[in-house]
């Protein structure tokens, strides 16, 4: 985050010891990664880097000059060598003879594949000419907040001159493309002593003859701008000074927990959306500022910002002093509808005859005074990154408005970026969403074999998952195993006792804040006991009922509350047991509680149908592997009941089944997936037995 006070200089992260012996292309990757590691330099996916490298032509064996440049859709902070496009410089220069002028510049993108070196499959981005035609070996293009704060100010040309003199030039706003590449070339030829150029409302280009020199210049130029801003803004109240005070953190999260499911329901008409909440210092300073509404209405400036955040956010009518949350929730449908109408009007004003159809008209960014910022997108990573981009925009507005007057990109220019045919083509190339994309699932008993297998299945199909379990240590281990395979964005965990009403409510509030709401509940928390009825204590009986009946009720009740608040349906899956249908010796408490689960599911299916909430049951049997209830005393008790030892119990269960097959956690997970997915969209109140066949458990 850019600050305008204190020492905010970027550290020079170049390490000569690490770069010793690297090739030019390896130095480019190293430079890219250390630049992208700091969000003050450029945001995720933003900016690009390049190097012109002498390579051996695979056809002629002769040395040729090749442009290595970040490929389309990459991120310089995390990319690997395969993230670079490689193109013959000779062929790129030959394209100048084909260029028919700015009215036809988009067609030049179609020629880039013909310039590919060594059959590299990485697609070249629209920014390729911007790097190719700068007559220097190494080029960086970044979106540093400190630079864009200057570039987005009225009078940015004069400010650039004041700060940098002749060292850094300035070019007026121009949409990235072939023409801008020629502008950069001309600037370099006309100003051979310049180290870079500020692009109005866009960012910074710098260059050098070596990778290290280019990197050093980039860092030094950003630091120069940062120090200048700090000197000019010291003592100046940000955003017109504070109009609101922030609520305490717990209260902020409580407000977000009620707002986010409501908003999620309103914006998930075309596809399920996932939310992200940010109440960091930069966000709170902005949402509390007197000038926030006016600045937010101006929209963002940098193309990378509004591609992720839309042209402007929605400011929620919340008054933290009055704490008028109920009134806000009542008025939200009208606010959201007004935003959609305004967005549709913006589209109609700016569209061209060949513009793509209007996209989702809902806001991405929601600003809540005293509380923070909420973002919604098709997946958690995009929601989080959209928030990060808007924080960059906040930093830009802070600096620009403090030293002059902030200006957003003109509306037509913004539209022409957002609905650019080349951008639309990129969107059309995106892979088809997975079956549970945008869905959020809560899995109780999440640390056990069935719970973690179900979470694994849901994650593999694109869902976000919250694992809930009473065993904190086992929960941490299960979460980290899944994080290693699926990434940290999509996994959360909650230590939760399903019999504790307050703990259940708190867990759902966390789900709302972390992901925006819920679509799927897998009620799987379990316990098992075995004893003849005359030896069954009241404590044992009550414990089975508390966890397997009352616990399922409490977790389902809270799910219904949130699902109804969203108004977009949902799926509740009870993991019960064959023993809920088929009696078993020496297990009266367990069997009775499981039967209670099944009948509760039937009741909930009746209640939820009108709201599109489906409730179904999966009945496992004898799932020994990975199951915590099949360890310790329960295992000993069941082995004793059936006159076998631990080693023989699984074999005994397999042989007693009709299909003579063992049942594993992954088998139960498949059934839970079926009931969560659209494959079962017309099923509710149903039971699927996953028990390898047991005639006593037949439901008909």
N, C-alpha and C positions, 0 to 999 in steps of 0.2 A: 504494500500500500504506500502510495506517495504521501509523505507528510510535508508540510510547509514550515516546520520548525524543527530545530535540533539537527543533528548530523545524520542526514539521510543519503550520504554518498554511497554509490554502488561500490562494492569491493571488486577489485580486479582479480578475477578467479583464475586467470591463466597460470598454469603450472608447467614451467619448462621441463621439469623432470618427467612429467607424464607425456609430453609431446615429443620427447626425443625419439628419433627414428621413424616418426609417422610420415606416411605419404601425404601428398597434397589433399587427396580426397579424405583421408583419415583426419587431417587437421581441420578440414571443413566440418566434419561431423563433430569433432571435439568442440570447435568454436560454436557451432549451432546449439549443442546441448548445454553448454554453460551459459549462453545467452538466454535460452529458453527456460533455464532453471529458476529465473527470478521474474516474477510476474510484473515487477516494475519496469522490466525491459520490454516484454511483450506478453500478451495474453495467450491462453491455450489455443493452438491452431493458427495464431496470428503471426504475421511477419514471415520472412523467408531469407535464406542465405544462399550464397553461390560462390563458386570458384571456377576459374578457367584453367584447365589442367591439360598438360600434354600427355596423350595416350597413344598407344599403338593401334593403328587401324587393323581390325581383324581380317579385312579383305586384302589390303595392300602390304601390310607389315610396316607401313610408313608412319612416322609420328604425325599426329593431328591434334588440333586444339579442340577440346571438348568442354562444354559448359556442364558443370554439375550444379544443379539447383533443386531446392526442395520441391518435391512433386506435389501434385494436387491432393488436397485433403490432409496433408501431414502436419505434424507439430514439431517445431525445431527442438523443443526441450526433451522429447522422448523418442524421437525418430532414430532409426538405425541406418546402416548404409543403404539398405534397399528402399529407403524413403526418398532417395534422390532420383530425379530424372536426369538423363545424360543425353546431350544433343551435340551434333557437330556444329562448331561455330561457323565453319565455311557455309554450311547450308542455312543457318540462321541469318547470316549476312545476305545470302542470296534471296531471302524472302523480301527484302526491301524492293526488289524489282517487281514483285507481284502485288505490292500494296497499292490499293486503289483509292485510298483516302479514308478519312475518319468515319465517313458514313458506312464503310464496309469493313471496319477494323475487326469485327467479330469473326469474319470469315478466316482471318489469319490463324485462329486457333486450330482450324482444321488442317492447316499445313504442318503444325508442329510434329505430329507423329512421323512425317516424312523426314524429319531431321534427326530421328532417334539414333543414338550410337549403341552398337553392340546389342541390338534387339532388346533393350531394356524395357520391361513391361510397365514400369512406373509412368503414369500419365503426367505430362508436363502441365503446369498450371498456367492460368491467364497471366501471371506475373512474369513469365519467362522472358519476354522481350525487355522488361525493365532491368533485368540483370544482364542479358546478353549484350545490350548496346551501350552499357556503361563501359568505357574503354579502360578498365582497370581489372586486375586479376581477381580481386576478392571484393564482394559486395554484401553488405548487411542491410536488410530492411526490417525495421522494428516499429512497434506501436507504443513506445514508452509514454507513460502518463504525463511526465514532465514536458515532453516534446509536444504531445497533442494538446496540452493545456495552452501552449503558445499557438499551435497551428489552428486551434478552434476559437481563438480570440479575434474580435474585430481589430483590424490593424496588425494582423499576424506578420505581414511582410516587414513592417517597421520594427516590430518586436524582435524578429529574427535578426535583423541587421544590428539592433542595439545590443543584443546578447552576444552574437558570434562574429560581428564584423564581416570580413570577406571570407572567413574560413568556411562558413556554411551558407549556402544560398537558399532561395525560396522559389517555389513554383506554385501557381494557383491551382485550385481544385480541378482535378481531372480524374474521371473514372479510370481505374486500372485497366490497361489494355495496350494494344500495339502503339497507339499514338503517344501515350505517356512514355513508352520506351524510347521513342524518337526524341521526345522532349528532354528526357534525361541525357541522352547522348549529346544533344546540342548544348545543353547546359555544361556538361563536362568539357566539351571541346572549346566552348567560349570562356570557361573558367578553369583552366588547367591547375591552378593552385588550390582549388577548393577541396575540402575533405568530405563534403556531403551536401545534402539539400533537405530542407524541410518542405514537405508537401502539405499544402493548406488542407485543414480538416482531415488529415490522413495519418501522417507519421514521418519517419526519418529514413533517409538513405545515406549510408556512409560507405567508404571504399578505401582500399589500400593495396599496396603491391605484394604484401605477404599476409598470411592468415592472422598472425599476431598483430601486425600493424592495423589491420582492419578492425579487429576486436578492440584493441586499445583505443582507437578513435571513437568507436561506438560508445564505449563506457565513458570516455572523457567528455564527449558531447552531451550525453544524458546528465552526467554530474554537473556540468557547467549550467545546464538549464535548471536543474534541481536547486542549485545554490542561488541562482538568480531569482527564482521564484520564492525561495525561502526569505531572501533579503527584502523582496518587494511586498511580501504578504505578512511578515511578522507583525503581530498586533492587530491585524485586520480580521474582524469577526467573519468566520466562514458562513457562507450562505445567508448573509444578512443577519446573523446572530440567531440564537436559539429562541424559538417560539414555544416549543414544547419541552417538557422534561421526560426523560426515559422512565418507563416503569421498571421496577426491580426485575431481575432476570427471570425469576420464577413466574412472575406475572406476565412478562412478555411471552414466555413459552405457553402459558395458559391461554392467552388471547390467540396466539398462533394456532394452538390445538383446536380451537373452535372455528376459527376463520378458514383454515386450510381445507377441511373436508367439504365445507359449504362451497368454497370457490372451486374445488376439484370437481364437484358434481356439476357445476355450471359450465365448466370448460371441457368436459370429457364427452361431449356429444358426438364428435367425429371419431375419437379414439381416446382410450384411457390415458390420463396424464399423471405424471409423478411430480411431487412437489419438493421444494428445498427452502429452508428458512435460514436467514442470515441476520443476526443482530450484533454484528461486529461494530467496533467504534466508528469506522468510516461511514457505515450505513446509518447508524443512529444519529451521528452529527448531521447527516443530510436530511433524513426524514423529519428531524426536529427543527430544521432551519426555517426561518421566515420566508426565504426566497425559494424553498423547495418546490412548491406547486408551479411557480412560473418557470423555473429551470427545467423541471421534468417535462413541462408542456413543449419546450423547445426541441426536445428529442436529442438523440445522441449525434455525434459528429463523425467519428471514424466508421468507415463501412463495416469493419469487422464487428463493431459494437452493435449496430442496429440489425445486422443479419442475425445475430443471436438474441436480441432483446426486443425486436420490433422498433418502430420509429420512436415510440414513447411508452411510458408505463401507465398503469392505472393507480391513482392515488385514492386509497380507501378512506372513507369519511369517518375515521376514528379520532375521538378526542381523548387523549390519555388522562387529562384532568377530570373529565366527566365520566370516563370509563363507560361510554355509551355503547357497549358491545352488542347488546340485544337490538338496539335501534339500527346499528350498522348491519347486523345480519338480516334484519327485515328489509333494509334498503339495498343490500348487495345485488339482488336480481336486477334492479333498475340500473345500478351503476354498471354492471356487466353488459346489460343490453345497450346502454348508451355508448359504451366503448365500442361494441360491435358495430353499431350504426355509424359512429365516427370513422371507424376503420374502413367500412364499406364505402363511405363517402370519399375518403382519401383515395381508395382504389379507383372509384369512378372518375374522380378529377384527373388522375394521373395516368390512367391506363392508355395503352397504344392498341391499334387494331390487332397486333399479333401478341399481345401480352398473355401470359398464362392465366388460367382462371384464378379467381380470388382464393387465397389460402385461408386457413383457420383464422377467423377474425378476432379471436380472443386475445387478451393481453398475455404476455409472458411474464412481465414484472409487475408486482403489486407492492406499493409503498405504504407502510402503516405508521403514522406518527407515533412516537413513543414506544414503538414495538420493534420495527425492523423491516426487512424486505422478504417477500415471498416470491418464488419463481416456479413456474410450471412448464414442463416440456414432456416429450414422449418417453423419456427415460431419465433415470436419476442423474447420470453423468451430465447429460445436456442441461437439465435443470440447474445443477450445481455450476456448470461452466457459464451458463447464461447469467447467473448471479455474479460470478466473478467478472464477467465482462461489464456488467452494470456498475460494479464497484470501480472498475477502471474508468467508466464514464463519470462516476461521481468525483473521482480524483481529478479528472480533466475539468469538470465544471467548477470544482473548488479553486483550482489554480487560475483558470481563465476568467472567472467572475471576480476574482480578487485583484487581478492586474488590469482588468479592462472590462469588456463585455463579451460574455460567452455567446457563441452562435452555433446552432445546430446546422446540419446539412440542409440545404434547400429541399423542400418537399419533393419536387420532381426528381431531383438527383437521388434522393433517398429511395424513391419508388423505382427508379431505373436500375439501382443496385439490387433492391429486394426482389424485383420481378425480371431481372436480367435473364434473357433466354439461355445464356451459358450457365447461369446459376440454376435455372430450372432443369437443364439437362443433367447437371450434377446430382440434383435431387432425384431425378428419375432413375439414375444409376444406383441409387442406394439399395442395399439388399432388402428383400421383403421382411417385414417384422416377424419375429418369432411368435408363437401362438399365445404366449402369456405376456407379451410386451406391454408395458404400462400398468400391469397388475401388481398389486401389493398383497402379500400373504403373511399372516401371523400363524406360526406353528407352535402349539404348546407341546411340552415334552420334547422340545427341539434338540436336546442333547443326546437323546436315545437313538437307537438304531432306526426305527421307523421314522421318527421326526427328522433326523438329519438326512435320511435317504429321500424323504419327501421334499425337503428343502433343496437338496441337490437337483432333483428332477425339475422343480419349479424354476430354479435359477437357470438351468440349462435351456429352458423354454422362454427365458427373457423376463421373468418376474423379479421383483424385489422381495426379500424375505426378512421377517423379523423372527428370530428364534427366541422362544420363551421357555424357561425351565427354572426349577427351584434350586438346582445344583449349579452353583456359580462356577465352580472349577471345570466341571464337565462342559458347561455352556461355553466358556471361553475357548476350550479346546475345539469344540465342534465349530464354533464361529470361525476360528482361525484356519481350520482345514478348508472351509468353504471359501474364505477370503483368498486363500492361495490359488484357488481354481477360478474364481469368478470376479475377484476384485473387491475392494473395500466399499465402493459406492453402493452396492446392491445388498449388503448384509448389515443387519443390526441385531442386537441381542438385548433381552430384558430378563433380569432375574425376577421371577414372578411365581408366587404361590397362588394357584388357581382358586383356593378356598378363601383368599383374603380379598374382600370386596374393594378396598382402597387400592391394593396392589394391582388388581386387574384394571381398574379405571386409570391408574397412573401409567400402566403399560400402553394402553390404547392412546392416551394423550401423547406419549412418546412416539408411537407409530404415526400419529397425525402430523407431528412436527417434523419427523424425519423423512416421511414419504408423502404426506398430504392426505392420507386416508387409508382405507383398506378395501379389498375386493374379495379376499379369500380368507376364511378361518379354517384351519385344520385343528380340531380339538382332539388332542392325542395324549395329554398328560395321563400317566398311568400309575397304577399300583396293583399289586396282586397279593392275595392271601389264600392260604389253604388250611382248613381245619374242619373237623366234624362239627356239626351244628351245636352239639352239647359243649364243645370246647371253644366255641366262638364267643369271645367276650364282647360286651357292648362297645368297648373302645375300638375293637377291631371292626365290628359292624359299622360304627359311625365313621371310622376313617375311610372305609371303602365308599360309603355314601357321600362323604364330604368331597372327596377328590373326584370320583367317577360320576357322581350325579350333580351335587351342588356346584362343583367346580365347572362342569360342562355348562350348567345353567348360567353361572356368573359370566363366563367368558363369552357365551353366545348372546346374552342380554346386551353386553357392551358392544359386541359386533353389530347387533341389530340397530342399536342407537346410532352408530356411526354410518352404517349402510343406509339407513333412512335419511340421515342428514345429507348424504351425498345424492341420493335419489337416482342411482345408476345401477341398481341391482347388486348382485353378489352371490357368492357360493359359500355355504357352510358345510364342512365335511367332518363328520364324527368318526373317529377311529374307535369302534366299539370292540366286539369280540364275537366269535362263534358262540361263546358261552352266554351271550345275551339271548340266544335263540334255543340253544341246546343245553340242558342241565348237565352238570358235572359233579361227581362226588366230592365231598369235603371242600366245597367252595361256594357255599350258599351266599355269603356276603358279596363276593366278587360277582357271581352270576346275576344276583338280584340288581346290583348297581349297574351292571352292563345292560340288563334289560331296561332299566330306567333310562339309560342313555338313548337307547333305540326309540323308546316311546316319546321321549322329549324331542328327538329329531322329527318324529312324525307331527307332533304338535307345532313345532316351529315351521315345518314345511307348509302347514295350513296358514299360519300367520304371515309368513313372508312372501307367499306367492304373488299377492297383489302388488308388492313392491319389487318384484323380479328377484327376490332373494330365494335361492334354491337351497334346500337342506337335504343331504343324503348321507348314507352310512356305509362305511367299509368295515367288514367283519373279518379280521385276520384269525388265524389259529396257529398256535405252535411256532411262532416266529422267534426262534432262539437266538440267532446270530445278531449281536449288537444290541440286544434288548436288555435294559437294566433290570426289568422285573423278572428276567430269567436267570438272575444271578443270586447267590446267597441262599437265604432261607427258603424262598419260594421254590427254587430249583430242587432243593433237598426235599421239600414237602411233596412236590409233584412226583418226584422219583419214588418216594416212599409209597405214595398212593397207588402207583401203578406197578410196584414191585420190581423196580429196575434201578440201575445206578445212573449217575449223571451222563456217562458216556453213551448209555443205551437209550436215553430218553428221546433224543432226536430221531433215532432209528425207529423207536416205537411209534412216535407220532407219524412218521413217514409211512410206515406199514399199515397204520390204521386208516389212513386216508384212502379214498376211492381211487385216486390217481397215482398213489404210491410215490409222491413227490414231496420234497421239502419246500417250505414257504419261507421266503427271504424278505428283508425290509424293502428291497427294490421292487418286489412284487406288490407290496402294499402301496408303495409310492406311485406305481403306475395307475392303480385304481383311484388314488387321491388326485392324480393329475386329470384323469378322465372326468371326475366330478367337478374339478375346478375349471376345466377348459370349455370352449364353446361346442365341443363334440357332444356334451351332455346338456346343451342349452334347453332342451325340452324335458329334462328329467328332474323331478324333485320328489321327496318322500320315498326314495328307493334305497334298497340295500344290495350291496355287492359282497358276496362271500369270497374271500381269497384264502381258502383253507384246504386246497387240493382235493376237495370233495368230502362232505360229511352229510349223510342223509338226514340226520337229526336237525341240521341247521337249514334245510331247505325252507324257503319262505313261502312256498305254495304247496 
